Amino acid sequence: MSSTSSTADLKNRIIFTIFILTVYRFGTFVPLPGIDPEQLKILMDGNQKGLLGMFNVFAGGAVSRMAIFALGIMPYISSSIIVQLLTGVSDYFKNLKAQGEIGRAKITQITRYGTVLLATVQGYGLAVGLESSANLVINPGVFFKISTVTTIVAGTIFLMWLGEQITQRGIGNGISLIIFAGIVAEIPRALVTTFELGRTGAVSTVMILAIFVLLILTILFIVFMERALRKILINYPKRQMGNKLYGGESSHLPLKINQAGVIPAIFASALLLLPVTFSNFNFSDNETFLNISSYFTQGQPLYMLLYASGIIFFTFFYTSITFNPVETAENLRKYGGFVPGIRPGESTAIYIENILTKLTTIGALYLTLVCLMPEFLIANYPIPFYLGGTSVLIVVVVAIDTVTQIQTRLMSSQYEQLIKKTKFGNR
């Protein structure tokens, strides 16, 4: 593939990704049939904090508009969590994972079936909850329930398909980019709302400036931590073949502080959102839900504790399934590589695992700090959820990963072209 064709392929992938994300954003403005928009606005204005506000963030504002993508991609993420947890404890799923490409295809199919099931249950809960809110549904009844569930499930399946198309034919991780696009698209509105609060005196100018300074510092801190690496020195012994010596080079095994990326924050948020989706969205009449929901608002100890616990757990869990120290040590031994002062094989695996555990601990604490620190401040002021730590983390990490993929493709294209020129010059 020539450099020109590689550049054209990258350009097409970027255009395709932008097109798919545009389709997604359009869907967040298509409302469910049979909803009174005025009553919906009244209902949503009083429920922007806590879990509902977080749900609206991950749905790209579709919840506040009660659009066909109101559930967003969260059923797919919840299904992925369940399947990945089963992969760690179930022999059946372990065997599927060990089968390679065929096993991964089956796991993907099971995840899709789980998505449909969860979306159906959550869609029905949404329909019942909407009907229970006074005057919100124009013509409540069986037909409304059927049409709402059908529309919601179809919207979720379509979003899942869009995410897979981006991953296969576009640039970046499709699911993460869909969440990224939803947050970024709503940030301008969040900024306008924040400045309006300052203009009306609801929040002091000094406090708004302090929040934006904290926001900038958080972004810089995220970039620093995401770029941070622990490099393990790897040596390769010299080998004599005939009269020539080969090998003897040194390289590094790079280990990121945050191996799990943004997945722990998304997974932990998805688990916190399950009580909302399974409580029939009954915000106004259900006293039990209102009492429980009050403990899940920003700044509440239970919310912070569960969120932090979820982030820490998924950081260790996701790192354990994406990086295997034993397999890495075996590959090093197979190719003659070794860590200076450490015996190849089991000792190397233990050495790498100890370093990885320390790095993962730092990474888990870093993710927890970034996700929760701004929430304490925002919980006491009417600042939009889109300026919270979780939103900023997702936006920055997904942007870094996507730019890295683009740079990798460009460098790969330039490297191939350089190799061809070298070969041509040696003829």
N, C-alpha and C positions, 0 to 999 in steps of 0.2 A: 504494500500500500504506500503510495507516494505521500510526501508531506502535504501536498495540496489536497489530496483526497481525504487525508486524516483530518486536516483542518475543516474541510467541508463537512465531514461526518460529525465532528464536534459541534460545529455550528448548527447542523440539523438537529442534533440531540438537545441543544439548548433551546432552540425554537420550539421543538416538540414539547419539552418540559414546560415552557411558558404557556403554550397553548392549552395543555392539560390543566395547569393550575388556573388558567382563566376560566375554563369550563367549570372547574370546582367552585370558583368564586361566584360565578353566575348562578349555580345551583343553590348557594346559601341565601339568595334573594327570592327564590321561588317558594311562595308560602304553601302550607298545607291547605287543602280545600276545606271550607266550612268554618274558618276561624274568624272571629270579629277582631280586626286589627286594633281598634280603639281599646277594647277590653284587654287585649293582649299587652298593649303598652302599659296600661295601668298595673297589670299583674307583674310585669317584668321590672318596672321601676322600683318596686318594693322588694325585689329579690335578687339584687345584683351582687350581694356579698356571699361569702361562704362557698359551699360546694356548687351551688347553681352558677355563681360567677365563674368558678373554675371550669365547669362544664361548658359554659358559653365561650370561654377562651379556646378550648380544644375543638369546639365546633365552628370556630371562625365567625362568631356572632350569629350563627344560624338559630340558636335557641331563642335569643331575644326576638327574632323575626319568625320563629316557629316555622322554619323552612323545611323542605324535603330532606335536607341534610342535617336535621336537628340532632340526631345521634352522632353525627360526624363519623370519625373512624374508630371511635372508642370501642364498639363491639368487637372489631377485628383485633384491637390491642388486648382487650380482655381475654379473647379466645386464645391469642398468642401466649399470654401469661399462663393460662391453664395448661396449654399443650407443653410449654417449656418446663413447667413444674412437673408435669407427668413424665417428661423425658428424663428428669433426674431421679424419679422414684419408681417408675413402671418398667418392668422388663420388656414389655411389648414395644414401648416407645424407644427404649434403649436399643433394641434389635433393629428397629426401623432406622434409627440414626446411624447404626453401624453398617447399613446396607448401601451407604453412599447416595448417589443421585436418585436412585429408585426410592429409597427410604425417605429422602427429603421431599420428594414429590408427594408421597403418601401423607407425610406429616403436614405439608402445605394444604392438601385436600381436606384433611381432618380439621385444620384450622379454619378453612372456609366454611365447612359445615357447622362448626361451632359458632362462627360469626353469624350465620343465618339464624341459628337457634336463639342466640342471645339477642339479636336485633328484633326477632319476632316477639320474644317475651318483653323486652324493653319497649318496643313499639306499642304493644297492647297496654302496658302500664302507662305509657304516655297518653294514649287515647282515653283511658279511664280517668286519668288525672285531669285532662283537659275538660272532659264532660262534667267533672265534679266542681269545677270552678264556675261560679255563677256568671251566666250570660256570655261566657267565652266562646262556646260552640253554638253556632246559629241553629243547626238542626241536629241535636244529639240523637243517638240511636244506634242500632246495629250497623246500618250502612256507613255511618261516620266511623265506627270502630274498624270495620273491614277496610274501608278506603285509607284510613290513617295508617293502619298496620302494613297494608300492602305498599303504600307510598314510602313509608319509613324504611321498610326492609329493602325495597328496590333501590332507594337512595344510598343505603349503606353498602349494598353489594356493588353498586356502580362506583362508589368511592373506593372500595377495595380494589376493583378492577383498574381504576385510574392510577392508584398507587403502584400496582404491579406493572402497568404500562410504563410509568416513569422509570422504575427500577430497571426494566428490560431494555427500553428503547430511548430513554432520556438520560439525564445526568443526576446522580445522587440517589439517596434512598427515598422512594416514592412516598411511603407512609409519613416519614419525618418531614418531607417537604410540604405535604398537604397541611400538616399541623403548623409548620413554619409559615406557609402562605396565609393561613387563617389569622395567625397572630399579627403578622406584619401588616396585613390589610386593615386591621382594626386599630393599630397603633396611632395613626393620624387622628382618628376620632377620640382616642383616649387622651392625646395631647391637648386637643381643643377643649375637651371637658375639663382637664386639669387647669388650663389657663383661664377658663371661664370661672372655675371655683376661686381662682386668685382674684379675678376682676370683681366678683360679687362679694369678696371678703370672707367666704366660707373657709378658706385656707390662706394663711398669711404668705406674703411674697417670700419671706425668709425661709419658710418651711418648704415651699415649692422649689426654691433654689437648692435647699439642702437635699431634697429628694432627687433632683436631677444630678447633683454632684455624686450622691450615692450610686445612682444609676450608672454614671460614667465610670466610677471606680470599680463597680461590680463587673462591668464589661471588660475593663482592663485586667482585672483579676482572673476572669474566666479565660481570656485569651492566653494569659501567662501560664495558667495551670494546664490548659489543654495542649499547649506546646511543650510542656515540661517532660523530659525523658530521663530515665535511668539507664545508662548504657553499660551493659555487661561485656567486658573484654573477652573476645573469643580468638584463640590462636589455632592455627593449622600447621601441623608438622611438615618439615621438608621431606620430600620423597625423591629418591634417585631412580631415574629411568634411563639406562644406558650411561652416557657421559653427562647427562643434564640433570639438574636439580629442579624439582617442581614444588610448589607450595611454599610454606613458610610465611604466608601472609597473616595479618591480624585484621579482625573485623569486630563489629559490635552487635550485640543483641539488644535492640531498643525496647524498653518497657515503658509505656505511658503511665503517668500517675493515675489517670482516669481511663482505664481500659474499656469501661462500659459505655462511655460517651453519655448521651442524653437519655438512654433507655431507662435507667433507674428512676429518674424524675417522672417520665411519662408513665411507667408501670405503676409507680406509687400513686400518682394522680388518678390513674384508671381505677385502682382499687378503692380509693376514697370516693370516686364517683358512683360506684355500684349502689350504695344506699339510696342515692337520688333516683337512679333509673328503676330500682325495684320498689320504690315507695309510691309509685303511681303519680308522681309529680303533684301530689295533693297538698299544695302549699297553704291554701287559705282555710281549709276546713279540718284538717287532720291535726289534732292537738299533739298526738304522740310524735308525729314527724317533726312538728315545730319545736318540740322540746329536745328531740334528738339533734335536729339540725342546728340548734343554738350552740351545741358543743363542737360543731364542725365549722364554725366561722373563723375568720382570720384572727390570730392572736390568742385563741382559746387553747389551753394546755392539751386537751385531748387531741385536737386537730394537729397541733405541732408534734405531739408524741407519736401519733400514728403515721404522720407524713415522714418524720425523720426515721422511724423504724423501717418503713417501707423502702425509703431510699437506700439505707444502709444494707438491708437484706438483699435488694435487687442488685446493688453494686457488686457484692460478693458473689451472688448467684450467677449473674450474667457474665462476670469475669471468669468464673469457674467453667462455664460451658463454651466460652469463646477462646480460652487460652489454656492449653494443657501442658504443664511443666514436664510431665513424664514423656509425653510425645516429643516435645522440643528437645529434651536431653537425649532421647534415643536418636533423633535425626542428626544431632551434632555428633554423636558417637559414630553413627553410620558413615558420615562424611569426614571423619577424622578430626573434627573440631573439639576443643576442650577449653574449659575455664582455667586460667593459671592458678595452680594451687589446689584445684578440686579434681577428684578422680572422675573420669567419665562414667556415665550411666546413672545409677541410683543417687549417688552423692551429688551429682550435678543437678538432678531433678529436685532434690531437697533444697539445695542452695538457691535455685531459681524460684522455687515455691516460697521460701522464706522471704526473699526480696519482694516477690509479687504480693505476698500477704501484707507486708509493711506499706507498699505503694497503694494497695487497694484500700487499706485503712485510711491513709491520708486522702485518697480520692473520695471515699465515702463521706468523710468529715467535710471535705471541700464542697461536695454537692449539697450536703445538708445545710451548710452555712449559707451558700449562695441562694438556695431555695427558700430558706426560712428567715434569714436576716432582714430582707426588705419587708417581709410580711408583718413583722412587729410594728414597723412604722406605718405601713399602709393600713393596717387594721384600725388604727386610731384616727385616720383621716379618710375622707371620701375620694380617694385616688382610685382610678380604674384598675381592674385586675390585670390588664395588659402590661402594666408597668411593674408587675411583681417579679420576684426572683426567678420563679419557674419559667415564666414567659421569656425573660431575658436570656436565661440559660439555653432554652431550646433554640431561640433565634440565633444566638452567637455560635453555638456548637454546630448546628445544622449548616450555617453559613460557612464555617471553617471547613467542615467535611466536604461540602459541595465544591468550594474553591480548590481544595486539595485534590479532589478527583479531576477537576478541569486541568489543573497544573500537571497532574500525573499523565493525563492523556496527551497534553502538549509536549511534555518532556519525552514521552515514549515515541511520539512522532518524530521529534527532532533527533532522538538517538538512532532510530531506524534509518533516517536520512543520512546521518553522519557515518553509520556503518557501511551503507551503500557507497558513499563517496570514497571511504577508505579502501574498500574492496576494488572499486573502479581504478583508484590511483595506483594500486599495487599490481595491476595487470600490465 
